[in-house]
């Protein structure tokens, strides 16, 4: 079978004595509302055309707002993982047990929001690329590894 490659959603990169959390969403910077269409919305004399532009403007504003909320959520979750799993990320010791509830308490987000936010998302560390869920699957009081025995995906090589 063909190898599957993963492009991480977040990168945790070492810097001088610290680590940097980078959202891998450079694609977002290229999206914005067109000044031309905004001007047309303000200059439209026909009420139907003005309403049409206002509706499209509202939908676009909501989309951009939701993308920004997604970015903030991923940044907050990565920060919580960094705080909770810092020893693992720095020294590659065992993961500390961490549940979605722990993440919710650290971030102030609802558990269902966290569950949706980390679904099919990956974090690249200096050691390996793992799904977000790998950091929250460590069962309390057990030593079982949250990592698959045979990785089904390989990190994207840059």
N, C-alpha and C positions, 0 to 999 in steps of 0.2 A: 504494500500500500504506500501511497505517497505520504511524505512527511508533511505534517501540518505545522505552520509557523505562527507564532503569536506576536502581535504588536502590542506591547504593554500600554495600559491606559495611564499608568503612573510609573515614574522612575525615581528610585531613591538612590542618589549618587553621593559618594563621599567627597567632601571638600576639606579644606585645611582644619583638621580637628573636629569637624562636624559633618552633618549630612544635609543634603539639599533635596527637597521634594519637588519634583517637576511633573506637572500635568502634561501628558503627551497629547495635546489638543491644538497644535499649531494651525490645524485646518480652520479652527473657529475664528481666528483673527481676520480671515478674508471675508467674513459675512457681516453685512451691515445693510441698513435700509438706504435705498437710493434717494439722494437729495433731489433728483429730477422728479421722481414720483411724489415725494413729499411736497414739493413746490406745486405740482399739478393738483394735489389734493387741496391745498390752500387756495389755489387760484380758480378752481372749478366753479362755474356759475350754475350748472345744472345740478339740482339736488340729488338726482339718482347717481350721477357720476361722483359727486362729493361723498355720498353715502358708501358707494362702492370702494373708493379709496380709503375712507375711514375704517371700513371693515377690514380691508387688507392690511392697513397699517396696524390695527389692533391685533390681528392674528400674528403678524410679523413681530410685533413688540412682545407678545406672549411667548413666542418661540424663542426669541433671543433671551428673554428673562429666564425661561426654563433651562436653557443651555447653561446660563450663568449659575443657576441654582445647582445644576448637576456638577459643575466645576467645584463649587463651594462644598458640596456634599463629599465629593471624592477627596478633596484636600483635607477636610475635617476627618474623614475616616482614615486617611493615610497618616495624618498627624496622630490620631489615637493609636493606630497600629505601631507607629514609630515609638511612642511613649511606652506602650505596653510590652512590645517585643524588641526593645532596643538592644538588650543583651544578645538575643538571637541574631539580630541584624548586624551587630558589630563583631561578635565573637563566634557566631555560628553555634552557640550552645542550644539546648533544647528550647522549644517554644513554651511559653507560659500558657496555661489554660486561659482561653479568652472566648467568651460567648458573644452573641449578638447583643445580649442584654448589657454586657460590659461596654461594648462599643456605644450602645445607646446612652448609657450613663455618662460616658466620657464626652460625647458629642452633643447631647441634648436632642438627638434625632429619634424618631420612633423606630422600633425594631423592624416593622414592615418596610419603612423607607430604606433602612440599611440593607435589608435583604434584597430589595429591588436594585439598589444602587451597586451592589457588589456582584450581582449576577453576571456571569460571563466577563468579568473585568479582571485584569492582571496587573501585578506589581512586579517591576523589575528591580532587583537588588544587585549589589556587587557580586553576589554568589550565584543567584539563579532567578528565573522568572517564575512566579507562582500565582495561582488564582487568589484573589482577595479572600475567598472562603477558606483557604488553607490556614490563614492566620486566626480564624475564629472557630475552627473545627476541633481544636485541642480539647478533648473531653476532660472535665474536672475529675481528678483522682485516678486517672488512667494514664498509661505511658504509651498508648498506641499512637503511631505517627499519623498526622493528618494528610501526609503526602502519598500520592499513588506510588506503588512499588515500581511500576514501569511507566515512566512519563509518556503521555500520549501526544504531547505537543512540545515543540522545541522553541526556545526564545528566538526572536527575530534578530539576526546578526546585522549589526550596522557597519 
